[in-house]
Amino acid sequence: MNSGDHGIGPERIEPPGYGKPGMSEEVAKADLCMASDDSAYMVGENLILCGGMASI
């Protein structure tokens, strides 16, 4: 390791997201979950379906 190398660089960091556009089936699964009893305890939440791209 060089004195200026701290182990941080583009080759060591994975970009966020899945690298592909979302499919309608993936969005539909989230919609079905929100419409089911599985989400009964959720109140007033925003569900962001972005494949991780919002973390950029």
TAKA-V288933 format. One record per residue. N is the residue number from 1. RES is the residue in one letter. PSI is psi in radians with two decimals (999 if undefined). Layout:
BEGIN
((N	RES	PSI) (N	RES	PSI))
END
This chain:
BEGIN
((1	M	2.25) (2	N	2.82) (3	S	-0.50) (4	G	-0.08) (5	D	1.98) (6	H	0.26) (7	G	0.24) (8	I	2.17) (9	G	2.93) (10	P	-0.51) (11	E	-0.21) (12	R	-0.10) (13	I	2.16) (14	E	2.33) (15	P	2.57) (16	P	2.83) (17	G	2.96) (18	Y	-0.11) (19	G	0.35) (20	K	2.69) (21	P	2.64) (22	G	2.56) (23	M	2.65) (24	S	-0.54) (25	E	-0.61) (26	E	-0.70) (27	V	-0.68) (28	A	-0.63) (29	K	-0.71) (30	A	-0.71) (31	D	-0.76) (32	L	-0.68) (33	C	-0.77) (34	M	-0.50) (35	A	-0.14) (36	S	3.03) (37	D	-0.26) (38	D	-0.40) (39	S	0.34) (40	A	-0.47) (41	Y	-0.14) (42	M	2.26) (43	V	2.18) (44	G	0.67) (45	E	2.62) (46	N	2.23) (47	L	1.98) (48	I	2.03) (49	L	1.58) (50	C	0.06) (51	G	0.38) (52	G	-0.04) (53	M	-0.32) (54	A	-0.23) (55	S	0.06) (56	I	999))
END
